[in-house]
Amino acid sequence: MSKLVHLTINGQQIETSSEKTILQAAEEHGIYIPRLCYYEKIHEEGNCRVCSVKVNGQKNLKPACRTNVDEGMNVITDDLDVYNAVTMNLELLAHKHHFECFNCSREDNCEFLDLLQRYSVENELTHLYGYHDAPIYYSDSSGVMTIDSSKCILCGRCVSACQAFTGLGILNFNERGSETYVGPALFHNLEDAGCIYCGKCIQACPTGALSEKDDIRLVETALRDPRKTVVIQVAPSVRATLGEEFGYPIGTNVEGQMFAALKKLGVDEIMDTNFTADLTILEEGTELINRIKNNGPFPMFTSCSPGWVNYMELYHPDLIPNLSTCKSPQQMAGALIKTYYAKELNLDPKNIVSISIMPCIAKKAEARRHDMGREGYADVDIVLTTRELARLIKRRKIDFNHLEPIKPFGVLSSYTGAGTIFGATGGVMEAALRTVTEILENKPTQIDFKELRGTQDIKEATYHVAGLDLNVAVIHGGFAIGQFLEEMKKGQKKYHFIEIMGCTGGCINGGGQPIVPAYIAEKMDIRALRAKVLYDLDQATELRKSHENPFVISLYEKFLGHPNSHLAHKLLHTHYERREPYQNI
C-alpha cells in the first residue's frame, strides 16, 4: 500500500509516495538525474547505470530508476564518486557507438550525445575503443527503416517499445556476449519479420541506431533536375508537428511557415493531402452507404493507415473482405498528380516527381506496393517523413522561424475541416460520419462527434441514422488492435464501421514524427497537444464537411464522374492480399 515517505536528495527535503523510485521523486521536484535506458512504463530495466546515485552513504551506488524511495533515505546525485561512475559508464557505452554525427538522423536530437556533452566525455575517448571490432548488423533492405548496430548501445528501449506498443515482439537481442546486436528475431530482415512499420522503435531509440530510410538526396536530385516538375503533397498532421523540430512548443500550428519553406526549397506545385482526405470521405463514405443498403459485409474497416493495412494482411487476413478498397489519401493524391494534374499542367507523367511529406514510415512501404501506379510509373515517387523534411530545411539553411506564412499554391490544395482532422485518432471516422449521416438522412446533421475524440485506446459509439442504429468503433495502436479484433471475433456485437490506426494517437504520433525525448514524453500527452491543433483548425474552417469542398465537387464533374465510378475505382481504389510473417523460414 502506498504511503507518504520523507527523504533528502542533495540536501533538499522531499515528501513523496513510497511507490516512487528515486528517479521519479527527483524529477517531480526538479532535481536532475541523468538517464538513458529508462523509459517509464516501457523499459525500466536499469541496464545502463547512467542514473547511478549514492544512497545513505553506502559504498555501492544504486540505479535511481530501480530503487524505491524509503523513509529517512538520504540520496546524493552528483558528488565526485557519482560523477566519476556516470562518466565511466558513458565512456563504456561510447566505446560501442560509431560516431558519425554529421551524417546521422539524430544529429540535432540525440539523447546519448546530450549526455556525453553534459558530462564532458572527451571526444578522443569515443575513438580509443574498437567499435568496429564487433560484428556490425546493418540493414536497409526494407526501403523503409535502417537498422545500424554500430550505433546501438544495447539499452533495450526499442525491444520493449515494440512489444509494448504492438504486442508483436519483432525486435530482440540476437547472438550473445560481445556479438550481441538488436534486430528482427530469428535473424530475418525486417521486411520478412512481420513488422507493420509503426516506427515506435525509432521513437524509443536514444541514438541513431534505428531510423527511417533517408530519401533526402533523392529529393535534392529531383529539385535540381530541369527536366522534372516536382509536385509535393503534405499530410494533415505535419502542420501540427513540424514546428517542434525548430524549437516551437509541442502543439503549435506552423502550416503557413511549412508551405513557405517548401516554396523556398524550390518545389513547383504544392498539393495538400487534406484535399484527398476529403476525396477519401466521398469514396469511402459511398462504399459504406452501399454496404448499408446491401446489408454488408460488416464491419467495414477504414484503409487510410498503412500500418493497420500491414497488420491486417499479416495477422488477420480473414478480415480483408471487410477492409475498404479505398487507397489512402497519400496514394489518391499520387494517382491524381500523375493523371488529372498532369493533364491540367500539360505534362508527361513520367516527367513529374511526386513527393509526399508524411508522419509515417509505413507510407514509404505503401508507395512501393506493386499496384500503386500505372504505365510504368509510380503514383508517389518519394516519401519523406516530417523529420526528413526538417533536416532538409535545416541543411538548406532556411530560417524557418522567420518565414512569412503563405497558402499553398497548387490547384488541389483546398480542404475542409473534415480533411484536417484525419491526422488524429477518430478523425477519419468523424469526418466520414459528417458526410454519411447527412446523405442518409437527406438533411443537415451534426458536425461534431466528440465521443470519438481523445486518446483512449478503444472508443465506441452508436448513432441513430435513417432508422438504423449505426455501431462504430475507433482503435489506435498495434497492441489495442490485437485486443479489439480478438474480442470482436468472439463477441456478438455487430459493428458497421471501424476506424483503425497503426500508431497510438493516429498520424499525429506517427513513426516519422519529431522524436520527443523520453524524459519529456513521459510527462505530457503529446498526442492530445498535437491533435488539438487539427481540431482547432477544423473549428475555424468555414466548410467542415468533405462533400462541401467545391474543388472536390469540381473534380468529380470534370474528371471522375461520381464517387465509386469506374474511373474512380481505377485510380482511387486498390486490393489487399494475405501475407505471411517469416515466410522464408
Order of alpha helices (4+ residues) and beta strands (2+ residues): beta-beta-alpha-beta-beta-beta-alpha-alpha-alpha-beta-beta-alpha-beta-beta-alpha-beta-alpha-beta-alpha-beta-alpha-beta-alpha-alpha-beta-alpha-beta-beta-beta-alpha-alpha-alpha-beta-beta-alpha-beta-alpha-alpha-alpha-alpha
